[in-house]
Amino acid sequence: MVADLDEFRAVLTTEADYFIDPSINDIIDGTFRIFGKATRVVPDKEESVDLLRKSAAGKLGVIRNALAPLMESLKDIGFDGAPELEIQGPTIQVIPIAIFA
């Protein structure tokens, strides 16, 4: 999950299983309070948080790099929801301890 805050973005490393009711609509439209541990702070735009790190897709870097132009071309055909694979700084990465609705 990625949250836009005042001056930076927050990346929350979580899974749908962590929620009591993992309905996608509730997760997307919900308002949450999170108690967690900051694991990484990226203060400027030169660095980023890789959302595919430690995933199967992240380990296939060659395939990921080949697909990057295709994902960017989605914008050309009117698909605004092209997924972000990296969150540019300033950002903070958080591992949740508890998520409250």
MOPAC internal coordinates of N, CA, C and O (Angstrom, degrees):
PM7 1SCF
backbone

  N    0.0000 0     0.00 0     0.00 0    0    0    0
  C    1.4357 1     0.00 0     0.00 0    1    0    0
  C    1.5287 1   107.68 1     0.00 0    2    1    0
  O    1.2310 1   121.34 1   -38.20 1    3    2    1
  N    1.3234 1   115.04 1   141.80 1    3    2    1
  C    1.4564 1   121.13 1   178.68 1    5    3    2
  C    1.5234 1   107.78 1  -124.75 1    6    5    3
  O    1.2310 1   121.01 1   -52.03 1    7    6    5
  N    1.3161 1   115.68 1   127.97 1    7    6    5
  C    1.4663 1   121.10 1   179.69 1    9    7    6
  C    1.5196 1   109.50 1  -116.30 1   10    9    7
  O    1.2310 1   120.87 1   -44.80 1   11   10    9
  N    1.3211 1   115.94 1   135.20 1   11   10    9
  C    1.4596 1   120.93 1   174.43 1   13   11   10
  C    1.5165 1   108.20 1   -90.90 1   14   13   11
  O    1.2310 1   121.04 1   -61.89 1   15   14   13
  N    1.3237 1   115.62 1   118.11 1   15   14   13
  C    1.4491 1   121.71 1   179.15 1   17   15   14
  C    1.5225 1   108.42 1  -108.12 1   18   17   15
  O    1.2310 1   119.86 1     4.77 1   19   18   17
  N    1.3103 1   117.88 1  -175.23 1   19   18   17
  C    1.4636 1   120.99 1  -174.67 1   21   19   18
  C    1.5261 1   113.41 1   -52.70 1   22   21   19
  O    1.2310 1   120.41 1   115.82 1   23   22   21
  N    1.3075 1   116.83 1   -64.18 1   23   22   21
  C    1.4627 1   120.43 1  -173.30 1   25   23   22
  C    1.5168 1   113.85 1  -109.71 1   26   25   23
  O    1.2310 1   119.94 1   177.44 1   27   26   25
  N    1.3152 1   117.71 1    -2.56 1   27   26   25
  C    1.4546 1   120.10 1  -177.50 1   29   27   26
  C    1.5269 1   109.43 1  -154.02 1   30   29   27
  O    1.2310 1   120.93 1    -1.86 1   31   30   29
  N    1.3269 1   115.84 1   178.14 1   31   30   29
  C    1.4545 1   121.71 1   177.02 1   33   31   30
  C    1.5200 1   108.07 1  -113.64 1   34   33   31
  O    1.2310 1   120.89 1   -27.29 1   35   34   33
  N    1.3169 1   115.91 1   152.71 1   35   34   33
  C    1.4609 1   121.37 1   178.16 1   37   35   34
  C    1.5183 1   108.60 1  -119.37 1   38   37   35
  O    1.2310 1   120.71 1   -48.14 1   39   38   37
  N    1.3250 1   116.26 1   131.86 1   39   38   37
  C    1.4537 1   122.68 1   176.91 1   41   39   38
  C    1.5225 1   106.96 1  -106.48 1   42   41   39
  O    1.2310 1   120.94 1   -62.22 1   43   42   41
  N    1.3178 1   115.81 1   117.78 1   43   42   41
  C    1.4610 1   122.07 1  -179.43 1   45   43   42
  C    1.5166 1   108.24 1  -104.31 1   46   45   43
  O    1.2310 1   120.39 1   -65.07 1   47   46   45
  N    1.3107 1   116.85 1   114.93 1   47   46   45
  C    1.4511 1   121.85 1   179.47 1   49   47   46
  C    1.5183 1   108.45 1   -82.28 1   50   49   47
  O    1.2310 1   120.37 1   -71.66 1   51   50   49
  N    1.3337 1   116.89 1   108.34 1   51   50   49
  C    1.4553 1   120.87 1  -176.48 1   53   51   50
  C    1.5189 1   110.76 1  -150.39 1   54   53   51
  O    1.2310 1   120.77 1    -7.39 1   55   54   53
  N    1.3071 1   116.12 1   172.61 1   55   54   53
  C    1.4596 1   123.56 1   175.62 1   57   55   54
  C    1.5120 1   108.38 1  -131.11 1   58   57   55
  O    1.2310 1   120.55 1   -24.94 1   59   58   57
  N    1.3089 1   116.55 1   155.06 1   59   58   57
  C    1.4680 1   121.01 1  -179.66 1   61   59   58
  C    1.5295 1   111.29 1   -59.89 1   62   61   59
  O    1.2310 1   120.08 1   153.14 1   63   62   61
  N    1.3085 1   117.45 1   -26.86 1   63   62   61
  C    1.4711 1   121.26 1  -179.66 1   65   63   62
  C    1.5230 1   112.53 1   -65.06 1   66   65   63
  O    1.2310 1   119.87 1   160.38 1   67   66   65
  N    1.3253 1   117.85 1   -19.62 1   67   66   65
  C    1.4574 1   121.07 1  -179.71 1   69   67   66
  C    1.5221 1   112.57 1   -73.54 1   70   69   67
  O    1.2310 1   120.08 1   163.79 1   71   70   69
  N    1.3263 1   117.45 1   -16.21 1   71   70   69
  C    1.4539 1   121.35 1  -177.89 1   73   71   70
  C    1.5254 1   110.14 1   -91.63 1   74   73   71
  O    1.2310 1   120.47 1   -33.63 1   75   74   73
  N    1.3302 1   116.71 1   146.37 1   75   74   73
  C    1.4703 1   121.08 1   179.43 1   77   75   74
  C    1.5213 1   109.92 1   -62.21 1   78   77   75
  O    1.2310 1   120.32 1   132.13 1   79   78   77
  N    1.3351 1   116.99 1   -47.87 1   79   78   77
  C    1.4586 1   122.78 1   177.16 1   81   79   78
  C    1.5209 1   107.03 1  -117.92 1   82   81   79
  O    1.2310 1   120.19 1   -82.62 1   83   82   81
  N    1.3395 1   117.23 1    97.38 1   83   82   81
  C    1.4628 1   118.99 1  -173.28 1   85   83   82
  C    1.5292 1   114.41 1   -79.13 1   86   85   83
  O    1.2310 1   119.66 1  -148.17 1   87   86   85
  N    1.3351 1   118.25 1    31.83 1   87   86   85
  C    1.4554 1   121.26 1   176.12 1   89   87   86
  C    1.5296 1   108.35 1   -63.43 1   90   89   87
  O    1.2310 1   120.79 1   -50.54 1   91   90   89
  N    1.3157 1   116.10 1   129.46 1   91   90   89
  C    1.4630 1   120.45 1  -175.40 1   93   91   90
  C    1.5194 1   111.74 1   -60.98 1   94   93   91
  O    1.2310 1   119.73 1   145.45 1   95   94   93
  N    1.3285 1   118.12 1   -34.55 1   95   94   93
  C    1.4708 1   120.22 1   179.57 1   97   95   94
  C    1.5198 1   111.22 1   -64.60 1   98   97   95
  O    1.2310 1   120.17 1   138.82 1   99   98   97
  N    1.3179 1   117.28 1   -41.18 1   99   98   97
  C    1.4549 1   120.38 1   179.36 1  101   99   98
  C    1.5243 1   111.54 1   -66.88 1  102  101   99
  O    1.2310 1   120.62 1   144.83 1  103  102  101
  N    1.3123 1   116.41 1   -35.17 1  103  102  101
  C    1.4596 1   119.80 1   179.94 1  105  103  102
  C    1.5284 1   110.13 1   -71.65 1  106  105  103
  O    1.2310 1   119.86 1   136.91 1  107  106  105
  N    1.3205 1   117.87 1   -43.09 1  107  106  105
  C    1.4702 1   121.38 1  -177.86 1  109  107  106
  C    1.5165 1   111.25 1   -68.33 1  110  109  107
  O    1.2310 1   120.06 1   133.99 1  111  110  109
  N    1.3184 1   117.49 1   -46.01 1  111  110  109
  C    1.4650 1   121.35 1  -174.13 1  113  111  110
  C    1.5161 1   113.71 1   -94.70 1  114  113  111
  O    1.2310 1   119.88 1  -179.53 1  115  114  113
  N    1.3116 1   117.83 1     0.47 1  115  114  113
  C    1.4627 1   120.58 1  -174.14 1  117  115  114
  C    1.5161 1   113.81 1   -78.57 1  118  117  115
  O    1.2310 1   122.05 1   -18.09 1  119  118  117
  N    1.3182 1   113.69 1   161.91 1  119  118  117
  C    1.4552 1   122.18 1   172.95 1  121  119  118
  C    1.5117 1   106.66 1  -115.55 1  122  121  119
  O    1.2310 1   120.51 1   -52.86 1  123  122  121
  N    1.3183 1   116.63 1   127.14 1  123  122  121
  C    1.4539 1   120.87 1  -173.31 1  125  123  122
  C    1.5198 1   111.45 1  -128.83 1  126  125  123
  O    1.2310 1   121.66 1   -25.42 1  127  126  125
  N    1.3040 1   114.43 1   154.58 1  127  126  125
  C    1.4630 1   122.06 1   166.47 1  129  127  126
  C    1.5150 1   105.62 1  -114.28 1  130  129  127
  O    1.2310 1   121.82 1   -43.70 1  131  130  129
  N    1.3058 1   114.11 1   136.30 1  131  130  129
  C    1.4546 1   119.19 1  -174.04 1  133  131  130
  C    1.5085 1   109.58 1  -125.43 1  134  133  131
  O    1.2310 1   121.74 1   -49.28 1  135  134  133
  N    1.3234 1   114.27 1   130.72 1  135  134  133
  C    1.4544 1   121.33 1   171.91 1  137  135  134
  C    1.5162 1   104.76 1  -108.08 1  138  137  135
  O    1.2310 1   120.38 1   -60.10 1  139  138  137
  N    1.3329 1   116.88 1   119.90 1  139  138  137
  C    1.4470 1   118.69 1  -175.47 1  141  139  138
  C    1.5101 1   112.92 1  -155.98 1  142  141  139
  O    1.2310 1   122.25 1     3.28 1  143  142  141
  N    1.3106 1   113.30 1  -176.72 1  143  142  141
  C    1.4614 1   120.94 1  -178.95 1  145  143  142
  C    1.5245 1   108.39 1  -114.82 1  146  145  143
  O    1.2310 1   120.97 1   -54.00 1  147  146  145
  N    1.3177 1   115.74 1   126.00 1  147  146  145
  C    1.4627 1   120.45 1   175.64 1  149  147  146
  C    1.5208 1   108.20 1   -72.64 1  150  149  147
  O    1.2310 1   120.74 1   -57.10 1  151  150  149
  N    1.3323 1   116.20 1   122.90 1  151  150  149
  C    1.4556 1   120.10 1  -177.95 1  153  151  150
  C    1.5237 1   112.73 1  -104.85 1  154  153  151
  O    1.2310 1   120.94 1   160.78 1  155  154  153
  N    1.3342 1   115.81 1   -19.22 1  155  154  153
  C    1.4591 1   118.62 1  -179.96 1  157  155  154
  C    1.5195 1   109.18 1  -157.84 1  158  157  155
  O    1.2310 1   121.06 1   -40.70 1  159  158  157
  N    1.3160 1   115.58 1   139.30 1  159  158  157
  C    1.4592 1   121.91 1   175.28 1  161  159  158
  C    1.5267 1   107.27 1  -122.24 1  162  161  159
  O    1.2310 1   121.15 1   -53.68 1  163  162  161
  N    1.3269 1   115.41 1   126.32 1  163  162  161
  C    1.4611 1   121.79 1   177.56 1  165  163  162
  C    1.5207 1   106.30 1  -112.82 1  166  165  163
  O    1.2310 1   119.92 1   -77.18 1  167  166  165
  N    1.3396 1   117.75 1   102.82 1  167  166  165
  C    1.4625 1   120.29 1  -171.40 1  169  167  166
  C    1.5275 1   116.23 1   -77.78 1  170  169  167
  O    1.2310 1   119.80 1   157.25 1  171  170  169
  N    1.3428 1   117.98 1   -22.75 1  171  170  169
  C    1.4632 1   117.99 1  -175.63 1  173  171  170
  C    1.5235 1   111.45 1  -137.47 1  174  173  171
  O    1.2310 1   121.00 1    -5.23 1  175  174  173
  N    1.3409 1   115.69 1   174.77 1  175  174  173
  C    1.4602 1   122.12 1  -173.37 1  177  175  174
  C    1.5224 1   114.45 1   -75.71 1  178  177  175
  O    1.2310 1   119.43 1   172.20 1  179  178  177
  N    1.3174 1   118.70 1    -7.80 1  179  178  177
  C    1.4608 1   120.22 1   179.71 1  181  179  178
  C    1.5267 1   112.18 1   -72.10 1  182  181  179
  O    1.2310 1   120.20 1   157.89 1  183  182  181
  N    1.3277 1   117.23 1   -22.11 1  183  182  181
  C    1.4594 1   121.83 1  -179.80 1  185  183  182
  C    1.5183 1   109.58 1  -114.78 1  186  185  183
  O    1.2310 1   120.96 1   -12.47 1  187  186  185
  N    1.3408 1   115.78 1   167.53 1  187  186  185
  C    1.4604 1   120.06 1   178.99 1  189  187  186
  C    1.5296 1   109.61 1  -150.76 1  190  189  187
  O    1.2310 1   121.50 1   -12.44 1  191  190  189
  N    1.3193 1   114.73 1   167.56 1  191  190  189
  C    1.4632 1   122.01 1   173.98 1  193  191  190
  C    1.5207 1   106.32 1  -104.18 1  194  193  191
  O    1.2310 1   120.47 1   -57.22 1  195  194  193
  N    1.3189 1   116.72 1   122.78 1  195  194  193
  C    1.4564 1   122.81 1  -178.96 1  197  195  194
  C    1.5238 1   108.87 1   -86.06 1  198  197  195
  O    1.2310 1   120.20 1   -63.14 1  199  198  197
  N    1.3324 1   117.23 1   116.86 1  199  198  197
  C    1.4623 1   120.97 1  -177.60 1  201  199  198
  C    1.5243 1   113.18 1   -74.32 1  202  201  199
  O    1.2310 1   120.20 1   163.71 1  203  202  201
  N    1.3121 1   117.23 1   -16.29 1  203  202  201
  C    1.4674 1   120.19 1   179.78 1  205  203  202
  C    1.5265 1   113.08 1   -97.99 1  206  205  203
  O    1.2310 1   120.35 1  -176.79 1  207  206  205
  N    1.3061 1   116.94 1     3.21 1  207  206  205
  C    1.4685 1   121.15 1   179.63 1  209  207  206
  C    1.5259 1   109.72 1   -58.96 1  210  209  207
  O    1.2310 1   120.60 1   -42.83 1  211  210  209
  N    1.2933 1   116.45 1   137.17 1  211  210  209
  C    1.4679 1   124.04 1   179.65 1  213  211  210
  C    1.5292 1   112.60 1    63.79 1  214  213  211
  O    1.2310 1   120.30 1  -153.62 1  215  214  213
  N    1.3192 1   117.02 1    26.38 1  215  214  213
  C    1.4609 1   120.65 1   175.25 1  217  215  214
  C    1.5220 1   108.23 1  -119.21 1  218  217  215
  O    1.2310 1   120.54 1   -13.84 1  219  218  217
  N    1.3278 1   116.58 1   166.16 1  219  218  217
  C    1.4596 1   120.23 1   178.69 1  221  219  218
  C    1.5261 1   110.55 1   -61.12 1  222  221  219
  O    1.2310 1   120.19 1   138.42 1  223  222  221
  N    1.3259 1   117.23 1   -41.58 1  223  222  221
  C    1.4651 1   120.79 1   179.82 1  225  223  222
  C    1.5205 1   111.23 1   -66.63 1  226  225  223
  O    1.2310 1   120.10 1   146.94 1  227  226  225
  N    1.3218 1   117.42 1   -33.06 1  227  226  225
  C    1.4532 1   121.18 1   179.13 1  229  227  226
  C    1.5108 1   112.33 1   -69.15 1  230  229  227
  O    1.2310 1   120.36 1   150.05 1  231  230  229
  N    1.3213 1   116.92 1   -29.95 1  231  230  229
  C    1.4552 1   120.63 1  -179.94 1  233  231  230
  C    1.5219 1   111.96 1   -76.61 1  234  233  231
  O    1.2310 1   120.56 1   162.63 1  235  234  233
  N    1.3088 1   116.53 1   -17.37 1  235  234  233
  C    1.4547 1   120.86 1   178.01 1  237  235  234
  C    1.5254 1   109.33 1   -98.32 1  238  237  235
  O    1.2310 1   120.79 1  -118.16 1  239  238  237
  N    1.3053 1   116.10 1    61.84 1  239  238  237
  C    1.4601 1   122.38 1  -174.36 1  241  239  238
  C    1.5069 1   114.05 1   -55.87 1  242  241  239
  O    1.2310 1   119.77 1   142.74 1  243  242  241
  N    1.3258 1   118.04 1   -37.26 1  243  242  241
  C    1.4615 1   121.10 1  -178.75 1  245  243  242
  C    1.5228 1   109.99 1   -64.65 1  246  245  243
  O    1.2310 1   120.37 1   135.59 1  247  246  245
  N    1.3131 1   116.90 1   -44.41 1  247  246  245
  C    1.4669 1   121.00 1   179.30 1  249  247  246
  C    1.5198 1   109.77 1   -66.53 1  250  249  247
  O    1.2310 1   120.84 1   138.32 1  251  250  249
  N    1.3051 1   116.00 1   -41.68 1  251  250  249
  C    1.4672 1   120.40 1   179.34 1  253  251  250
  C    1.5222 1   111.14 1   -60.57 1  254  253  251
  O    1.2310 1   120.31 1   136.17 1  255  254  253
  N    1.3285 1   117.02 1   -43.83 1  255  254  253
  C    1.4623 1   120.75 1   179.41 1  257  255  254
  C    1.5298 1   111.21 1   -65.86 1  258  257  255
  O    1.2310 1   120.38 1   145.68 1  259  258  257
  N    1.3279 1   116.87 1   -34.32 1  259  258  257
  C    1.4622 1   120.52 1   178.76 1  261  259  258
  C    1.5272 1   111.09 1   -70.72 1  262  261  259
  O    1.2310 1   120.20 1   147.78 1  263  262  261
  N    1.3182 1   117.21 1   -32.22 1  263  262  261
  C    1.4657 1   120.86 1  -178.88 1  265  263  262
  C    1.5280 1   112.92 1   -81.91 1  266  265  263
  O    1.2310 1   119.49 1   162.76 1  267  266  265
  N    1.3097 1   118.58 1   -17.24 1  267  266  265
  C    1.4685 1   121.62 1  -177.05 1  269  267  266
  C    1.5235 1   112.80 1   -55.72 1  270  269  267
  O    1.2310 1   118.69 1   132.62 1  271  270  269
  N    1.3444 1   120.11 1   -47.38 1  271  270  269
  C    1.4699 1   118.98 1   178.51 1  273  271  270
  C    1.5295 1   112.57 1   -63.87 1  274  273  271
  O    1.2310 1   120.51 1   145.78 1  275  274  273
  N    1.3309 1   116.64 1   -34.22 1  275  274  273
  C    1.4641 1   119.54 1   178.51 1  277  275  274
  C    1.5259 1   110.77 1   -65.77 1  278  277  275
  O    1.2310 1   120.44 1   140.30 1  279  278  277
  N    1.3020 1   116.76 1   -39.70 1  279  278  277
  C    1.4548 1   120.26 1   179.38 1  281  279  278
  C    1.5274 1   110.63 1   -67.16 1  282  281  279
  O    1.2310 1   120.24 1   142.86 1  283  282  281
  N    1.3316 1   117.14 1   -37.14 1  283  282  281
  C    1.4631 1   120.45 1   176.99 1  285  283  282
  C    1.5216 1   111.02 1   -66.65 1  286  285  283
  O    1.2310 1   120.35 1   146.73 1  287  286  285
  N    1.3349 1   116.94 1   -33.27 1  287  286  285
  C    1.4663 1   119.87 1  -179.24 1  289  287  286
  C    1.5248 1   111.93 1   -70.08 1  290  289  287
  O    1.2310 1   119.40 1   165.26 1  291  290  289
  N    1.3137 1   118.76 1   -14.74 1  291  290  289
  C    1.4603 1   121.04 1   175.47 1  293  291  290
  C    1.5240 1   111.04 1   -60.10 1  294  293  291
  O    1.2310 1   120.48 1   147.49 1  295  294  293
  N    1.3273 1   116.69 1   -32.51 1  295  294  293
  C    1.4584 1   120.75 1   178.07 1  297  295  294
  C    1.5297 1   110.90 1   -65.12 1  298  297  295
  O    1.2310 1   120.50 1   147.10 1  299  298  297
  N    1.3347 1   116.65 1   -32.90 1  299  298  297
  C    1.4577 1   121.37 1  -178.44 1  301  299  298
  C    1.5300 1   112.36 1   -67.85 1  302  301  299
  O    1.2310 1   120.42 1   153.20 1  303  302  301
  N    1.3216 1   116.81 1   -26.80 1  303  302  301
  C    1.4654 1   119.49 1  -179.61 1  305  303  302
  C    1.5238 1   111.72 1   -99.30 1  306  305  303
  O    1.2310 1   120.44 1  -167.32 1  307  306  305
  N    1.3299 1   116.76 1    12.68 1  307  306  305
  C    1.4560 1   120.31 1   173.17 1  309  307  306
  C    1.5151 1   115.55 1    94.56 1  310  309  307
  O    1.2310 1   119.74 1  -173.41 1  311  310  309
  N    1.3140 1   118.10 1     6.59 1  311  310  309
  C    1.4589 1   120.51 1   178.31 1  313  311  310
  C    1.5194 1   108.23 1   -92.35 1  314  313  311
  O    1.2310 1   121.06 1   -77.64 1  315  314  313
  N    1.3312 1   115.57 1   102.36 1  315  314  313
  C    1.4660 1   120.37 1  -176.69 1  317  315  314
  C    1.5144 1   112.92 1   -77.00 1  318  317  315
  O    1.2310 1   120.22 1   163.71 1  319  318  317
  N    1.2969 1   117.19 1   -16.29 1  319  318  317
  C    1.4516 1   120.49 1  -173.60 1  321  319  318
  C    1.5049 1   115.22 1   -88.54 1  322  321  319
  O    1.2310 1   119.51 1  -150.45 1  323  322  321
  N    1.3157 1   118.54 1    29.55 1  323  322  321
  C    1.4564 1   120.04 1   177.53 1  325  323  322
  C    1.5234 1   108.56 1   -58.77 1  326  325  323
  O    1.2310 1   120.07 1   -51.67 1  327  326  325
  N    1.3114 1   117.48 1   128.33 1  327  326  325
  C    1.4647 1   119.89 1  -174.01 1  329  327  326
  C    1.5258 1   113.05 1   -68.71 1  330  329  327
  O    1.2310 1   121.52 1   -37.08 1  331  330  329
  N    1.3129 1   114.70 1   142.92 1  331  330  329
  C    1.4593 1   120.28 1   173.86 1  333  331  330
  C    1.5232 1   107.93 1   -84.00 1  334  333  331
  O    1.2310 1   120.29 1   -49.72 1  335  334  333
  N    1.2952 1   117.05 1   130.28 1  335  334  333
  C    1.4567 1   120.93 1   178.04 1  337  335  334
  C    1.5153 1   111.57 1   -99.07 1  338  337  335
  O    1.2310 1   120.89 1   158.82 1  339  338  337
  N    1.3292 1   115.90 1   -21.18 1  339  338  337
  C    1.4583 1   121.48 1   177.64 1  341  339  338
  C    1.5175 1   108.72 1  -135.19 1  342  341  339
  O    1.2310 1   121.11 1   -40.99 1  343  342  341
  N    1.3161 1   115.49 1   139.01 1  343  342  341
  C    1.4575 1   121.52 1   177.60 1  345  343  342
  C    1.5262 1   107.09 1  -105.71 1  346  345  343
  O    1.2310 1   121.01 1   -67.81 1  347  346  345
  N    1.3249 1   115.67 1   112.19 1  347  346  345
  C    1.4589 1   121.47 1  -179.01 1  349  347  346
  C    1.5317 1   110.33 1   -70.04 1  350  349  347
  O    1.2310 1   120.71 1   -30.11 1  351  350  349
  N    1.3239 1   116.24 1   149.89 1  351  350  349
  C    1.4470 1   121.69 1   177.24 1  353  351  350
  C    1.5129 1   111.57 1   -69.53 1  354  353  351
  O    1.2310 1   119.21 1   -14.40 1  355  354  353
  N    1.2703 1   119.12 1   165.60 1  355  354  353
  C    1.4628 1   126.41 1    -0.67 1  357  355  354
  C    1.5289 1   111.42 1   -75.83 1  358  357  355
  O    1.2310 1   121.62 1   -47.34 1  359  358  357
  N    1.3167 1   114.51 1   132.66 1  359  358  357
  C    1.4584 1   120.94 1  -179.31 1  361  359  358
  C    1.5216 1   110.22 1  -150.78 1  362  361  359
  O    1.2310 1   121.37 1   -15.67 1  363  362  361
  N    1.3079 1   114.99 1   164.33 1  363  362  361
  C    1.4612 1   121.95 1   176.80 1  365  363  362
  C    1.5232 1   107.43 1  -132.06 1  366  365  363
  O    1.2310 1   120.35 1   -42.39 1  367  366  365
  N    1.3143 1   116.94 1   137.61 1  367  366  365
  C    1.4484 1   121.82 1   177.91 1  369  367  366
  C    1.5310 1   108.78 1  -105.67 1  370  369  367
  O    1.2310 1   120.91 1   -47.66 1  371  370  369
  N    1.3322 1   115.86 1   132.34 1  371  370  369
  C    1.4564 1   121.53 1  -172.82 1  373  371  370
  C    1.5229 1   110.00 1  -128.85 1  374  373  371
  O    1.2310 1   120.53 1   -43.11 1  375  374  373
  N    1.3190 1   116.58 1   136.89 1  375  374  373
  C    1.4752 1   122.04 1   170.65 1  377  375  374
  C    1.5348 1   105.60 1  -103.08 1  378  377  375
  O    1.2310 1   120.41 1   -57.55 1  379  378  377
  N    1.3455 1   116.82 1   122.45 1  379  378  377
  C    1.4580 1   119.52 1  -176.00 1  381  379  378
  C    1.5321 1   112.46 1   -73.02 1  382  381  379
  O    1.2310 1   121.29 1   -37.18 1  383  382  381
  N    1.3099 1   115.14 1   142.82 1  383  382  381
  C    1.4616 1   121.83 1   170.16 1  385  383  382
  C    1.5208 1   107.91 1  -101.73 1  386  385  383
  O    1.2310 1   120.76 1   140.26 1  387  386  385
  N    1.3527 1   116.15 1   -39.74 1  387  386  385
  C    1.4627 1   121.67 1   176.31 1  389  387  386
  C    1.5190 1   108.91 1  -148.57 1  390  389  387
  O    1.2310 1   121.02 1   -36.90 1  391  390  389
  N    1.3402 1   115.65 1   143.10 1  391  390  389
  C    1.4543 1   122.32 1   177.12 1  393  391  390
  C    1.5218 1   107.28 1  -122.13 1  394  393  391
  O    1.2310 1   120.73 1   -57.23 1  395  394  393
  N    1.3312 1   116.21 1   122.77 1  395  394  393
  C    1.4575 1   121.49 1  -178.23 1  397  395  394
  C    1.5239 1   109.39 1  -112.44 1  398  397  395
  O    1.2310 1   120.60 1   -43.53 1  399  398  397
  N    1.3206 1   116.46 1   136.47 1  399  398  397
  C    1.4778 1   120.58 1   177.98 1  401  399  398
  C    1.4969 1   109.61 1   -86.01 1  402  401  399
  O    1.2310 1   120.10 1   180.00 1  403  402  401

